[in-house]
C-alpha cells in the first residue's frame, strides 16, 4: 500500500503540539487539504512522504505561532511606510539590485532566518537567537543538495542571513511550494493549480513585515519579488510603495531561467528533461511579457522602468536613480557599503553559470522569430537584443 499524507491528521498534530487553533484564516484548512492532495498525487515513496509530512508540520506550527504573536502583541499596529520594491522577469538582475539596497544601513530587508522561523517577533529576541543557526544549517543542507544553484544564485552563500523573495512569505499559506520551503521533498516546485488570492497574499506579506518590524528601530523596507502580475493588489496593500522594474531581452530570460530551474530541480528530484523545461519556461516568459504589455498599471507613476543592461553597466548609479525616484537620498555610507559588496561578492565566486539559447533552438524555436515576437516589448522599454548564444 502506497504511503500518503492525511491533511486532517497533520492539522490535528500541529494544533496539539502548539496548543493553538487559530490560523488567522478560516480557509487555511481547506487550502491545506488541496496542497496535500497535490502532494499525494506525486506518488512519492515512504521517505518522500515522511519528509513532506515534516515540512507540512513545520509550516503549520509556524503559522499557528505567527498568528498567536499577532493576538498577543500589537504587531498589527505597525505602519509599513513607503516600501521600496524590486521586480522583473527572472534572471534580470533583480536579486543583485535588492542585495545592494539591503546593505544600506538605513534600510531593512527580510532575512531567511526571519521568514523561515518568524515566531517570536525578532524584535523580542536577542542577538544569539538560535533561529539564525537553525536557518544556517538549513541552507547548508540546501547548498549541499543543490550545489549548481550557487552558480546562478551565489547569494545562497549568505545562508540564514540571505534575502528571500516576497513570495517566500506565503510558504505557510500553501499557495505556492517553493524550493526554499520544500527542498527535502522529491518534487519540483508546485505553483499552478494551488488556490491563489493575491489580495490575501499581500495581506499576509504585510503581516510578515509588521512581525519583523515590531519592537525594532524604524528603517525603510527594501523588498524583491515577482509582482508584475499582481500590481493592483500590491498597490492596494501599499499605496505609498515604489517599484523599480528591470527589463531584459526575453530570449535571454527564457534560456537563463530554464537552466537555473533545471539545476534546482536536478538537486531535488534528479535528472530532468531539459527540452520540457525549456518549453515550460519559454511559455512562462511569454506570459510574463504579455502581462507587461497589457497590464494598465505598468505605466503607474509609482513604477520606475530600468533596462537590465543599464543596471549591469553601473549598478550603484541605477540604485541612486531609484532612490531619487523614491524621494530618498543615497547616503555616502550606503554607497560605500554597496561598492564594497560589489567588490567582495563576484557573481562567479562559486563557479561560472553557463546557459545557451540553444536550449530554445533545440525545442524547435527560431531565434529570429522569437526576437520578432518580442519586438513590441523591446521597443516599448528600449531593450536591445543581447548578442550572446
N, C-alpha and C positions, 0 to 999 in steps of 0.2 A: 504493500500500500504506500503510495507517494505521500511524503510528509507535506503538511500545509500549515499555514498560519490561520489563527482564529481571531478575528477582529474583536469580538466581544470579550474573549479571554484576555487579550492584550490590554484592552481598556480597563478591565477589572484589576489586572495586575498593577498597572500604573497608579490607579487610584488607591489600591491597598498599600502600596509602598509609600506614597506621599501623604496618604490620609487626606487627600484633596479630591474634589469632584468638578470644580469649575474650570472649564476650558476656555472661557471667555467668548464662546461662540457655540450656540446650540446645534449648529450644523456640523461641527467638527466630527462627532462620532460617525455620522453617515458618510462624510467625505473620507474619513479614515477607512471605512469599510470598502469604499471603491478602490482606494490605493492597495489595500490588502488583496482584493480580487485580482488586481493587475499583477501583483507580486506572485500570487499563486498560479496565475496563468503562464508564468515563465518556465514552469517545470523544473525548478531548482532541486538539487539533491538535498539530503538531510543537513549537510554542513551549510549550504546556502540558506536554507530555511531558518536554521538556527541563527546565523548572522543577521538575516533580515529581521528576525524577532528581536534581537538585541538592539538593532538600530531603531526599530519601532518603539521599543520600551524606552530607550533614551530620549527620543523626541517627545513622546507623550509625557513623561515625567518632567522634562524641561518645560513643556508648555504649561502644565499644571502649576509648576513653581513660579513661572513667569507671571501668570495671571494672579497668583496669590500675592506676589510682590505688589502688583497694582492695587490689590484690595487692601493691603496692609499699610502701604505708604502712599503719599500724594504724588506718585510718579506721573499720573495723568495730567498734573498741573504744569508740567514742564513745557515751556514755549520753545518750539523749534523755529528759530528766526533766520530767514533768508539763506537756506541751504544752497550750496553750490554743487550741481550735478555734472558728471561727465557721461556722455553716451556716444554711441556709434555702432556700426556693424562690428562683429568680432574681427580681431586682427587689424584694427585701425588705429592703434596707439592709445586707446583709452586707458589701459592699465598703467602705462608709463606716465601719462598725464596725471592720473589720480595719485600715483606714487609720489610724484613731485609735489603736488599740493599737500600731501599728507605730512611732509616734513616741515611745513610751515609751523613755527611754534605757536601761532595764533589760531591754528585750525585743529579740528578734531575729525579723525576718520574712524570708522568702525574697525575693530580688530577681530581676527578669527576667534581668539580665545573668548572674547566677549559674546559673540553671537552663537558660538557652539555651546557655551555654558553661561547663559545670561543671568542666572539667579544665584545669589542675590545681586542687586544692582552693584556694578563695580565701584560706585562711589561710596559704598558702605564697607568695602573690603580694603585690606592693606596691600602694600607693595609685594608681599610674599604670598599673595593669593595662590593657592595650589592649582587653580584652574589654568594658569599660564603654563605650568609644567605639564599638565594633562593634555592641553592642546598642542604643545610642542611634541609630545610623544605621539599624538595622533598624526601630526604632519610628518614626523619621521617615518611612520608606517606608510602614509600616503606616498611619500617620495621614494621609499624603497619599492613599493608596489608599482609605481608609475614613473620610473626614472626618466623616461623620454619626455615627460611633461615639463621637466625642468629646462629642456632645450627651448621650448616655445614659450614657457612661462617661468623664467628664472626667479620671479618674485616668491615662488613657493619656498625658497630658502629662508624666508622670514619666519617660517613655522607659525606658531600660535599668534605671533605679532603681525602676521600677514593681513592683507587688505581684502576682505570679502566683497563680492559684488552685492548689490542691494537685494538681488533675488535670494541670497542665502538667508535673509530674514524670514523667508516663507517656508523654510525646511520643515518646521514643526507645525505647519498649516496643511501639509500634504497636498499642496497644489503643484509642486514641482519636486522632482527627485534628482538632485544634482550630485556629481561625484564627491564633493566635499562633505556630504552627509551620508552617502551610500557606498563609499569605496570598498567596504568589506563585503558587499553583496555582489555576486556574479551576475551583473546586468549592466546594460548600457543605460544612460540617462533616460528617464521616462518623463516626458512633458505632455505630449499630445494625448488627449483622452482623459486627463485629470480635470476635475471641475474647477475652473478658474473664476475669479471675480476680482477684477482689477481694483475696484474701489475698496473692497475688503482687504485686499493685499496691501494697498498703500496705508490703510489704517493700521495694519499690523506693523508695517515698516516704521511708521511714525511712532508707534508704541515702543518699538525697539530703540529708536533714537532717544525717546524720553527715558527709557530704562537706563541707557548708557550715560545719559547726561545728568541724571539725578544725583545731587549732592557732589557735583564736580565743578571746578571752575568753568565759567562760561567761555566757550570758544565757538567759532562758526564751523558748521559741518561741511566737509568735502566728501562727496559720495560718487559712486560709479555703478552703473547698471545699464541694461538694455531697455531703455524707456521709450523708444521711438513709437512703439505700437500702443502705448498707454499714456500718451501725453495729457489727455483730458483728465484722467484720474490723478496723474502726478500733480498737475497744477490745481486741481480741486483740493487736494490734500495740502499742498504747499503753494498758496497763491503768490507768495513773495520769493519763490525759488528762481534760480537762474540755471541755465543749462547750456553747456558747450557740446556741440555735436561735430565729431570728427568724421570726415568723409574720405573714403579711399576707393580706388579703382575696384569695382565689384568682381572683376575676374580674379584679381589677386586675393581678394577677401575669400572667395569661394574655394580657391585652391589651398590657401593657408589654413583656413578653418577646418577643411577636410583632414589635412594631415595632423593637425593638433588633436582633433577629437578622435581620430583613429589611434593616435599614440595613447590617449587616455583610456579608450575602450580596450586596447590590447592589454594594458596593465590589469584591467579588472576582469575581463572575460576571455582573454586570449586572442589569437589571430582574428582579424576582421576582414571583411570583403571591401577592399579599397574602392572598387567600382561602385558598390552600393552606397558607400559613404560619400563618394563624390557626387552621385546623383542626388542624395538627400541634402547635402549642404549647398549644392547649387540651387536647388529649389528653395531652400531656406533663405539664401541670399536674394534670390528673385523676389520672394515675398517681402523681405525687408526693404528692398529698393522700391517695390511697388507701393508700400506704405509711405515711404519717404516722399514719393512723388504725389501721393493722393491725400495725405492727411492735412486738413486745413490748418492745423495748429503748427505745422512745420515752419510757417512764417510768423509765428508768435514773436513779439518783440523781446520776450524773455529768453530767447534762444540765440546763441552766437554760433554761426556755422563756420567751421575751420577745415581747411584741407590737410589731410594727413601729411602730405609732402612738406607743407609749410611747418607743421609741428616738428617733424623729424629734422628739418633743416636748422631750426632754432627752438628747442623745447622751452627754454626759460622765457624767451620773448613771447611765445604763444601763451604761456601761463600768465605773463604780465598783461597781455591783451585781454585775457578773460577776466582777470581781476579788475582791470579798468572798466570793462563792460559791466561788472557787478557793483561798481562804485566802491571798490576796496583797493587799498594800497598794497603793493608787493614790497614789503619792507626789505631793507638791506640784509637783515638776519635771515629772512625767509629765502631770499635769492641765493645767499651763500650756502644755505643748507641744501637747496636744490642743486646747485652746481657741484657740491661735494657728493651728493647722491649720484649724480651722473658719472662723476669721475670714479667712484668706488663701486659701481654696480653695472659693469658692462653686460650688455644683453646676451653675450655668448659665454658668460662665465662658467656655465655648466655644459658647454658644448654647443656647437652651431646648429640652429634649427634649419632644416632644409625641406623645401617643398617645391613642386613644379606644376606649372599649368598643364603639363602633360597628363595630370590626373583628369583634366577635363576633356582633352582630346581623346584620351583612352576610352572614354564613355561615349564617344561619337559626336562631341560638340566641336564646332568650328569656332576658333578664337575670333576670327574677323566678324563672324555673325554675332557672337556674344558682345563684342565691342559695339557693334551697330545697335544691338538690342538695348545696351545701357547708355547709348549716346545722349538721350534726353536728360538722364540723371547727371552725366558728366558735364554737359553744357550748363545745366542749371546751377551746379555748385562749383564749376571751374575745375573739375577733376580731370587730370590728364591720364592717358593710358600709361601704365608703368611698363617700361621696356625691360622686362625680365622674363625668363622662361619658368 
